[in-house]
Amino acid sequence: MRVDKWLASVNVVKRRTVASDMVKSGVVFINEMKAKASKNVVIGDKITIEYLNGAKNYEVLQIPTTKTIPKSKKDEYVKEL
């Protein structure tokens, strides 16, 4: 699954367009390497998003099979580090 789609599917960001803009701006890193929108995420990847007030780190636990998941199941798909 593409990194921008994954970010939106697991409710890290609200919309996929926002996730795409973040990737294009160069603030999303996968395993400490700058991500491109077409980069696929796999289980175990470490994703870092650099916000203005600090960075947030996430670990991919699962890849969703649907477009979005319920917010109550977010912990099954992503772990905030």
Gaussian input, Z-matrix of N, CA and C with variables (Angstrom, degrees):
# hf/3-21g

backbone

0 1
 N
 C     1     B1
 C     2     B2     1     A1
 N     3     B3     2     A2     1     D1
 C     4     B4     3     A3     2     D2
 C     5     B5     4     A4     3     D3
 N     6     B6     5     A5     4     D4
 C     7     B7     6     A6     5     D5
 C     8     B8     7     A7     6     D6
 N     9     B9     8     A8     7     D7
 C    10    B10     9     A9     8     D8
 C    11    B11    10    A10     9     D9
 N    12    B12    11    A11    10    D10
 C    13    B13    12    A12    11    D11
 C    14    B14    13    A13    12    D12
 N    15    B15    14    A14    13    D13
 C    16    B16    15    A15    14    D14
 C    17    B17    16    A16    15    D15
 N    18    B18    17    A17    16    D16
 C    19    B19    18    A18    17    D17
 C    20    B20    19    A19    18    D18
 N    21    B21    20    A20    19    D19
 C    22    B22    21    A21    20    D20
 C    23    B23    22    A22    21    D21
 N    24    B24    23    A23    22    D22
 C    25    B25    24    A24    23    D23
 C    26    B26    25    A25    24    D24
 N    27    B27    26    A26    25    D25
 C    28    B28    27    A27    26    D26
 C    29    B29    28    A28    27    D27
 N    30    B30    29    A29    28    D28
 C    31    B31    30    A30    29    D29
 C    32    B32    31    A31    30    D30
 N    33    B33    32    A32    31    D31
 C    34    B34    33    A33    32    D32
 C    35    B35    34    A34    33    D33
 N    36    B36    35    A35    34    D34
 C    37    B37    36    A36    35    D35
 C    38    B38    37    A37    36    D36
 N    39    B39    38    A38    37    D37
 C    40    B40    39    A39    38    D38
 C    41    B41    40    A40    39    D39
 N    42    B42    41    A41    40    D40
 C    43    B43    42    A42    41    D41
 C    44    B44    43    A43    42    D42
 N    45    B45    44    A44    43    D43
 C    46    B46    45    A45    44    D44
 C    47    B47    46    A46    45    D45
 N    48    B48    47    A47    46    D46
 C    49    B49    48    A48    47    D47
 C    50    B50    49    A49    48    D48
 N    51    B51    50    A50    49    D49
 C    52    B52    51    A51    50    D50
 C    53    B53    52    A52    51    D51
 N    54    B54    53    A53    52    D52
 C    55    B55    54    A54    53    D53
 C    56    B56    55    A55    54    D54
 N    57    B57    56    A56    55    D55
 C    58    B58    57    A57    56    D56
 C    59    B59    58    A58    57    D57
 N    60    B60    59    A59    58    D58
 C    61    B61    60    A60    59    D59
 C    62    B62    61    A61    60    D60
 N    63    B63    62    A62    61    D61
 C    64    B64    63    A63    62    D62
 C    65    B65    64    A64    63    D63
 N    66    B66    65    A65    64    D64
 C    67    B67    66    A66    65    D65
 C    68    B68    67    A67    66    D66
 N    69    B69    68    A68    67    D67
 C    70    B70    69    A69    68    D68
 C    71    B71    70    A70    69    D69
 N    72    B72    71    A71    70    D70
 C    73    B73    72    A72    71    D71
 C    74    B74    73    A73    72    D72
 N    75    B75    74    A74    73    D73
 C    76    B76    75    A75    74    D74
 C    77    B77    76    A76    75    D75
 N    78    B78    77    A77    76    D76
 C    79    B79    78    A78    77    D77
 C    80    B80    79    A79    78    D78
 N    81    B81    80    A80    79    D79
 C    82    B82    81    A81    80    D80
 C    83    B83    82    A82    81    D81
 N    84    B84    83    A83    82    D82
 C    85    B85    84    A84    83    D83
 C    86    B86    85    A85    84    D84
 N    87    B87    86    A86    85    D85
 C    88    B88    87    A87    86    D86
 C    89    B89    88    A88    87    D87
 N    90    B90    89    A89    88    D88
 C    91    B91    90    A90    89    D89
 C    92    B92    91    A91    90    D90
 N    93    B93    92    A92    91    D91
 C    94    B94    93    A93    92    D92
 C    95    B95    94    A94    93    D93
 N    96    B96    95    A95    94    D94
 C    97    B97    96    A96    95    D95
 C    98    B98    97    A97    96    D96
 N    99    B99    98    A98    97    D97
 C   100   B100    99    A99    98    D98
 C   101   B101   100   A100    99    D99
 N   102   B102   101   A101   100   D100
 C   103   B103   102   A102   101   D101
 C   104   B104   103   A103   102   D102
 N   105   B105   104   A104   103   D103
 C   106   B106   105   A105   104   D104
 C   107   B107   106   A106   105   D105
 N   108   B108   107   A107   106   D106
 C   109   B109   108   A108   107   D107
 C   110   B110   109   A109   108   D108
 N   111   B111   110   A110   109   D109
 C   112   B112   111   A111   110   D110
 C   113   B113   112   A112   111   D111
 N   114   B114   113   A113   112   D112
 C   115   B115   114   A114   113   D113
 C   116   B116   115   A115   114   D114
 N   117   B117   116   A116   115   D115
 C   118   B118   117   A117   116   D116
 C   119   B119   118   A118   117   D117
 N   120   B120   119   A119   118   D118
 C   121   B121   120   A120   119   D119
 C   122   B122   121   A121   120   D120
 N   123   B123   122   A122   121   D121
 C   124   B124   123   A123   122   D122
 C   125   B125   124   A124   123   D123
 N   126   B126   125   A125   124   D124
 C   127   B127   126   A126   125   D125
 C   128   B128   127   A127   126   D126
 N   129   B129   128   A128   127   D127
 C   130   B130   129   A129   128   D128
 C   131   B131   130   A130   129   D129
 N   132   B132   131   A131   130   D130
 C   133   B133   132   A132   131   D131
 C   134   B134   133   A133   132   D132
 N   135   B135   134   A134   133   D133
 C   136   B136   135   A135   134   D134
 C   137   B137   136   A136   135   D135
 N   138   B138   137   A137   136   D136
 C   139   B139   138   A138   137   D137
 C   140   B140   139   A139   138   D138
 N   141   B141   140   A140   139   D139
 C   142   B142   141   A141   140   D140
 C   143   B143   142   A142   141   D141
 N   144   B144   143   A143   142   D142
 C   145   B145   144   A144   143   D143
 C   146   B146   145   A145   144   D144
 N   147   B147   146   A146   145   D145
 C   148   B148   147   A147   146   D146
 C   149   B149   148   A148   147   D147
 N   150   B150   149   A149   148   D148
 C   151   B151   150   A150   149   D149
 C   152   B152   151   A151   150   D150
 N   153   B153   152   A152   151   D151
 C   154   B154   153   A153   152   D152
 C   155   B155   154   A154   153   D153
 N   156   B156   155   A155   154   D154
 C   157   B157   156   A156   155   D155
 C   158   B158   157   A157   156   D156
 N   159   B159   158   A158   157   D157
 C   160   B160   159   A159   158   D158
 C   161   B161   160   A160   159   D159
 N   162   B162   161   A161   160   D160
 C   163   B163   162   A162   161   D161
 C   164   B164   163   A163   162   D162
 N   165   B165   164   A164   163   D163
 C   166   B166   165   A165   164   D164
 C   167   B167   166   A166   165   D165
 N   168   B168   167   A167   166   D166
 C   169   B169   168   A168   167   D167
 C   170   B170   169   A169   168   D168
 N   171   B171   170   A170   169   D169
 C   172   B172   171   A171   170   D170
 C   173   B173   172   A172   171   D171
 N   174   B174   173   A173   172   D172
 C   175   B175   174   A174   173   D173
 C   176   B176   175   A175   174   D174
 N   177   B177   176   A176   175   D175
 C   178   B178   177   A177   176   D176
 C   179   B179   178   A178   177   D177
 N   180   B180   179   A179   178   D178
 C   181   B181   180   A180   179   D179
 C   182   B182   181   A181   180   D180
 N   183   B183   182   A182   181   D181
 C   184   B184   183   A183   182   D182
 C   185   B185   184   A184   183   D183
 N   186   B186   185   A185   184   D184
 C   187   B187   186   A186   185   D185
 C   188   B188   187   A187   186   D186
 N   189   B189   188   A188   187   D187
 C   190   B190   189   A189   188   D188
 C   191   B191   190   A190   189   D189
 N   192   B192   191   A191   190   D190
 C   193   B193   192   A192   191   D191
 C   194   B194   193   A193   192   D192
 N   195   B195   194   A194   193   D193
 C   196   B196   195   A195   194   D194
 C   197   B197   196   A196   195   D195
 N   198   B198   197   A197   196   D196
 C   199   B199   198   A198   197   D197
 C   200   B200   199   A199   198   D198
 N   201   B201   200   A200   199   D199
 C   202   B202   201   A201   200   D200
 C   203   B203   202   A202   201   D201
 N   204   B204   203   A203   202   D202
 C   205   B205   204   A204   203   D203
 C   206   B206   205   A205   204   D204
 N   207   B207   206   A206   205   D205
 C   208   B208   207   A207   206   D206
 C   209   B209   208   A208   207   D207
 N   210   B210   209   A209   208   D208
 C   211   B211   210   A210   209   D209
 C   212   B212   211   A211   210   D210
 N   213   B213   212   A212   211   D211
 C   214   B214   213   A213   212   D212
 C   215   B215   214   A214   213   D213
 N   216   B216   215   A215   214   D214
 C   217   B217   216   A216   215   D215
 C   218   B218   217   A217   216   D216
 N   219   B219   218   A218   217   D217
 C   220   B220   219   A219   218   D218
 C   221   B221   220   A220   219   D219
 N   222   B222   221   A221   220   D220
 C   223   B223   222   A222   221   D221
 C   224   B224   223   A223   222   D222
 N   225   B225   224   A224   223   D223
 C   226   B226   225   A225   224   D224
 C   227   B227   226   A226   225   D225
 N   228   B228   227   A227   226   D226
 C   229   B229   228   A228   227   D227
 C   230   B230   229   A229   228   D228
 N   231   B231   230   A230   229   D229
 C   232   B232   231   A231   230   D230
 C   233   B233   232   A232   231   D231
 N   234   B234   233   A233   232   D232
 C   235   B235   234   A234   233   D233
 C   236   B236   235   A235   234   D234
 N   237   B237   236   A236   235   D235
 C   238   B238   237   A237   236   D236
 C   239   B239   238   A238   237   D237
 N   240   B240   239   A239   238   D238
 C   241   B241   240   A240   239   D239
 C   242   B242   241   A241   240   D240

   B1=1.4452
   B2=1.5298
   B3=1.3269
   B4=1.4647
   B5=1.5283
   B6=1.3155
   B7=1.4639
   B8=1.5248
   B9=1.3302
   B10=1.4680
   B11=1.5293
   B12=1.3123
   B13=1.4595
   B14=1.5274
   B15=1.3280
   B16=1.4620
   B17=1.5197
   B18=1.3361
   B19=1.4698
   B20=1.5207
   B21=1.3294
   B22=1.4622
   B23=1.5254
   B24=1.3225
   B25=1.4680
   B26=1.5173
   B27=1.3219
   B28=1.4668
   B29=1.5301
   B30=1.3129
   B31=1.4670
   B32=1.5235
   B33=1.3251
   B34=1.4612
   B35=1.5256
   B36=1.3321
   B37=1.4602
   B38=1.5206
   B39=1.3362
   B40=1.4605
   B41=1.5250
   B42=1.3431
   B43=1.4621
   B44=1.5232
   B45=1.3329
   B46=1.4575
   B47=1.5249
   B48=1.3288
   B49=1.4692
   B50=1.5209
   B51=1.3255
   B52=1.4648
   B53=1.5234
   B54=1.3281
   B55=1.4632
   B56=1.5273
   B57=1.3246
   B58=1.4721
   B59=1.5195
   B60=1.3323
   B61=1.4631
   B62=1.5261
   B63=1.3290
   B64=1.4549
   B65=1.5294
   B66=1.3245
   B67=1.4645
   B68=1.5253
   B69=1.3345
   B70=1.4685
   B71=1.5306
   B72=1.3272
   B73=1.4621
   B74=1.5234
   B75=1.3135
   B76=1.4546
   B77=1.5127
   B78=1.3326
   B79=1.4635
   B80=1.5248
   B81=1.3429
   B82=1.4637
   B83=1.5282
   B84=1.3321
   B85=1.4605
   B86=1.5175
   B87=1.3264
   B88=1.4557
   B89=1.5219
   B90=1.3218
   B91=1.4692
   B92=1.5241
   B93=1.3324
   B94=1.4678
   B95=1.5236
   B96=1.3278
   B97=1.4685
   B98=1.5150
   B99=1.3342
   B100=1.4574
   B101=1.5231
   B102=1.3262
   B103=1.4613
   B104=1.5211
   B105=1.3217
   B106=1.4594
   B107=1.5199
   B108=1.3381
   B109=1.4643
   B110=1.5259
   B111=1.3057
   B112=1.4619
   B113=1.5245
   B114=1.3377
   B115=1.4630
   B116=1.5214
   B117=1.3110
   B118=1.4632
   B119=1.5166
   B120=1.3321
   B121=1.4540
   B122=1.5233
   B123=1.3153
   B124=1.4574
   B125=1.5202
   B126=1.3139
   B127=1.4596
   B128=1.5272
   B129=1.3200
   B130=1.4535
   B131=1.5167
   B132=1.3367
   B133=1.4656
   B134=1.5188
   B135=1.3125
   B136=1.4692
   B137=1.5244
   B138=1.3197
   B139=1.4618
   B140=1.5183
   B141=1.3270
   B142=1.4556
   B143=1.5179
   B144=1.3267
   B145=1.4549
   B146=1.5202
   B147=1.3245
   B148=1.4673
   B149=1.5210
   B150=1.3198
   B151=1.4599
   B152=1.5157
   B153=1.3296
   B154=1.4591
   B155=1.5241
   B156=1.3299
   B157=1.4690
   B158=1.5278
   B159=1.3283
   B160=1.4590
   B161=1.5154
   B162=1.3029
   B163=1.4620
   B164=1.5268
   B165=1.3310
   B166=1.4645
   B167=1.5162
   B168=1.3299
   B169=1.4587
   B170=1.5221
   B171=1.3172
   B172=1.4592
   B173=1.5201
   B174=1.3317
   B175=1.4591
   B176=1.5166
   B177=1.3378
   B178=1.4604
   B179=1.5234
   B180=1.3471
   B181=1.4570
   B182=1.5233
   B183=1.3376
   B184=1.4556
   B185=1.5170
   B186=1.3290
   B187=1.4551
   B188=1.5235
   B189=1.3409
   B190=1.4652
   B191=1.5326
   B192=1.3223
   B193=1.4605
   B194=1.5187
   B195=1.3367
   B196=1.4625
   B197=1.5203
   B198=1.3294
   B199=1.4620
   B200=1.5208
   B201=1.3109
   B202=1.4646
   B203=1.5216
   B204=1.3155
   B205=1.4621
   B206=1.5233
   B207=1.3276
   B208=1.4649
   B209=1.5241
   B210=1.3236
   B211=1.4607
   B212=1.5256
   B213=1.3261
   B214=1.4615
   B215=1.5255
   B216=1.3364
   B217=1.4628
   B218=1.5232
   B219=1.3188
   B220=1.4648
   B221=1.5216
   B222=1.3420
   B223=1.4680
   B224=1.5241
   B225=1.3411
   B226=1.4601
   B227=1.5271
   B228=1.3280
   B229=1.4577
   B230=1.5239
   B231=1.3265
   B232=1.4595
   B233=1.5295
   B234=1.3433
   B235=1.4619
   B236=1.5134
   B237=1.3375
   B238=1.4603
   B239=1.5177
   B240=1.3183
   B241=1.4733
   B242=1.5169
   A1=108.04
   A2=115.94
   A3=121.74
   A4=110.25
   A5=116.00
   A6=120.49
   A7=111.66
   A8=118.43
   A9=119.10
   A10=111.24
   A11=117.15
   A12=120.63
   A13=110.44
   A14=117.08
   A15=120.82
   A16=111.34
   A17=116.59
   A18=120.37
   A19=111.76
   A20=116.85
   A21=120.68
   A22=111.34
   A23=117.86
   A24=121.39
   A25=112.89
   A26=117.33
   A27=120.23
   A28=112.51
   A29=116.64
   A30=123.32
   A31=113.88
   A32=118.08
   A33=120.41
   A34=108.52
   A35=117.18
   A36=123.02
   A37=107.87
   A38=116.53
   A39=119.66
   A40=114.15
   A41=116.73
   A42=119.12
   A43=110.17
   A44=115.33
   A45=120.03
   A46=111.47
   A47=117.51
   A48=119.19
   A49=110.78
   A50=116.79
   A51=120.70
   A52=109.41
   A53=116.81
   A54=120.89
   A55=110.58
   A56=117.43
   A57=120.86
   A58=111.16
   A59=116.61
   A60=120.41
   A61=111.43
   A62=117.00
   A63=120.55
   A64=110.57
   A65=116.48
   A66=120.19
   A67=109.98
   A68=117.02
   A69=121.18
   A70=111.43
   A71=116.72
   A72=121.00
   A73=112.64
   A74=117.40
   A75=121.02
   A76=115.00
   A77=118.02
   A78=120.30
   A79=112.22
   A80=117.39
   A81=121.79
   A82=108.63
   A83=115.47
   A84=121.54
   A85=109.54
   A86=116.47
   A87=122.15
   A88=106.71
   A89=116.05
   A90=122.11
   A91=111.16
   A92=116.03
   A93=125.65
   A94=114.44
   A95=117.41
   A96=121.54
   A97=108.61
   A98=116.90
   A99=120.94
   A100=109.57
   A101=116.44
   A102=121.67
   A103=111.22
   A104=114.96
   A105=122.34
   A106=106.44
   A107=116.66
   A108=120.81
   A109=111.70
   A110=117.75
   A111=120.86
   A112=113.02
   A113=118.04
   A114=121.65
   A115=110.55
   A116=116.35
   A117=121.07
   A118=110.27
   A119=115.80
   A120=120.67
   A121=108.42
   A122=115.50
   A123=121.38
   A124=107.83
   A125=115.88
   A126=120.87
   A127=109.35
   A128=116.56
   A129=122.22
   A130=114.06
   A131=118.19
   A132=121.03
   A133=110.51
   A134=115.88
   A135=122.73
   A136=107.13
   A137=116.39
   A138=121.69
   A139=108.63
   A140=116.14
   A141=122.69
   A142=108.29
   A143=116.14
   A144=122.25
   A145=106.87
   A146=116.20
   A147=120.88
   A148=109.76
   A149=116.05
   A150=122.46
   A151=108.37
   A152=116.99
   A153=120.97
   A154=112.48
   A155=116.50
   A156=119.94
   A157=113.13
   A158=118.27
   A159=121.31
   A160=111.97
   A161=115.66
   A162=121.13
   A163=110.55
   A164=115.13
   A165=121.52
   A166=107.27
   A167=115.11
   A168=121.29
   A169=109.79
   A170=115.51
   A171=122.16
   A172=109.48
   A173=115.81
   A174=121.27
   A175=108.26
   A176=116.41
   A177=122.50
   A178=108.07
   A179=116.94
   A180=121.54
   A181=111.94
   A182=116.56
   A183=122.34
   A184=109.14
   A185=115.84
   A186=122.16
   A187=106.68
   A188=118.60
   A189=119.92
   A190=111.65
   A191=115.61
   A192=120.48
   A193=111.95
   A194=116.94
   A195=121.22
   A196=109.46
   A197=115.71
   A198=120.43
   A199=111.96
   A200=116.90
   A201=121.38
   A202=109.18
   A203=114.64
   A204=120.11
   A205=107.94
   A206=117.90
   A207=119.40
   A208=110.58
   A209=116.41
   A210=120.30
   A211=111.92
   A212=117.19
   A213=120.39
   A214=112.23
   A215=118.20
   A216=121.66
   A217=112.77
   A218=117.36
   A219=121.68
   A220=111.62
   A221=117.50
   A222=121.45
   A223=113.11
   A224=117.75
   A225=120.73
   A226=111.86
   A227=117.35
   A228=122.16
   A229=113.33
   A230=117.34
   A231=120.65
   A232=109.32
   A233=114.78
   A234=120.28
   A235=107.59
   A236=115.97
   A237=119.69
   A238=108.91
   A239=115.26
   A240=120.26
   A241=111.06
   D1=137.85
   D2=179.47
   D3=-62.74
   D4=148.67
   D5=-175.87
   D6=-63.21
   D7=-39.88
   D8=-179.95
   D9=-67.46
   D10=-37.38
   D11=178.46
   D12=-69.12
   D13=-38.77
   D14=179.37
   D15=-64.09
   D16=-44.21
   D17=179.83
   D18=-58.15
   D19=-39.56
   D20=179.49
   D21=-76.41
   D22=-37.85
   D23=-176.94
   D24=-65.49
   D25=-37.75
   D26=-177.38
   D27=-95.45
   D28=13.55
   D29=173.46
   D30=65.78
   D31=32.02
   D32=171.51
   D33=-76.98
   D34=-40.55
   D35=172.55
   D36=-123.06
   D37=160.32
   D38=-172.75
   D39=-74.89
   D40=-38.56
   D41=-175.88
   D42=-134.15
   D43=153.67
   D44=-179.88
   D45=-66.41
   D46=-33.03
   D47=178.85
   D48=-64.16
   D49=-36.36
   D50=176.44
   D51=-65.41
   D52=-42.72
   D53=178.65
   D54=-62.96
   D55=-41.77
   D56=178.59
   D57=-62.66
   D58=-42.47
   D59=178.40
   D60=-63.49
   D61=-38.47
   D62=178.94
   D63=-64.85
   D64=-41.21
   D65=179.23
   D66=-65.66
   D67=-43.73
   D68=179.53
   D69=-63.62
   D70=-33.30
   D71=179.85
   D72=-74.84
   D73=-13.38
   D74=177.02
   D75=84.19
   D76=27.06
   D77=-179.74
   D78=-104.15
   D79=0.44
   D80=179.85
   D81=-108.13
   D82=129.19
   D83=179.92
   D84=-125.13
   D85=139.26
   D86=174.72
   D87=-115.76
   D88=120.63
   D89=-177.67
   D90=50.91
   D91=45.24
   D92=177.04
   D93=66.10
   D94=16.86
   D95=174.98
   D96=-118.67
   D97=138.39
   D98=-178.87
   D99=-58.68
   D100=130.76
   D101=-174.49
   D102=-90.14
   D103=148.90
   D104=168.76
   D105=-106.41
   D106=155.64
   D107=-176.17
   D108=-60.24
   D109=-30.22
   D110=-177.11
   D111=-82.76
   D112=-5.91
   D113=-178.41
   D114=-66.84
   D115=129.40
   D116=178.12
   D117=-85.67
   D118=142.50
   D119=175.15
   D120=-98.32
   D121=148.13
   D122=176.76
   D123=-128.84
   D124=163.24
   D125=-179.66
   D126=-60.23
   D127=131.15
   D128=179.91
   D129=100.99
   D130=-11.21
   D131=178.60
   D132=-65.12
   D133=145.60
   D134=174.62
   D135=-104.29
   D136=122.41
   D137=-179.16
   D138=-112.68
   D139=130.51
   D140=178.78
   D141=-118.85
   D142=132.58
   D143=175.06
   D144=-118.58
   D145=122.15
   D146=-179.11
   D147=-95.24
   D148=104.56
   D149=175.18
   D150=-87.58
   D151=170.92
   D152=179.26
   D153=-63.88
   D154=-34.55
   D155=-177.38
   D156=-98.49
   D157=14.96
   D158=178.02
   D159=139.09
   D160=171.56
   D161=-177.94
   D162=-102.76
   D163=150.28
   D164=174.26
   D165=-121.15
   D166=137.72
   D167=-178.79
   D168=-114.43
   D169=139.76
   D170=-179.70
   D171=-133.63
   D172=153.05
   D173=173.37
   D174=-120.77
   D175=135.34
   D176=179.86
   D177=-79.81
   D178=118.79
   D179=178.68
   D180=-99.45
   D181=-35.97
   D182=179.30
   D183=-148.35
   D184=160.50
   D185=174.47
   D186=-106.69
   D187=121.74
   D188=-179.43
   D189=-68.31
   D190=147.08
   D191=178.18
   D192=-96.83
   D193=-10.89
   D194=178.78
   D195=-111.06
   D196=170.96
   D197=-177.36
   D198=-63.48
   D199=-43.74
   D200=177.04
   D201=-136.95
   D202=158.86
   D203=176.74
   D204=-118.01
   D205=156.87
   D206=175.17
   D207=-65.02
   D208=144.88
   D209=-179.43
   D210=-60.65
   D211=-27.00
   D212=179.73
   D213=-69.20
   D214=-19.44
   D215=-179.68
   D216=-103.40
   D217=11.57
   D218=-178.37
   D219=-57.89
   D220=-37.49
   D221=-176.84
   D222=-65.58
   D223=-18.18
   D224=177.73
   D225=-79.00
   D226=-20.11
   D227=-173.50
   D228=-108.05
   D229=-28.91
   D230=-175.49
   D231=-141.84
   D232=142.92
   D233=176.25
   D234=-122.61
   D235=125.21
   D236=177.59
   D237=-82.00
   D238=128.38
   D239=-177.02
   D240=-97.01

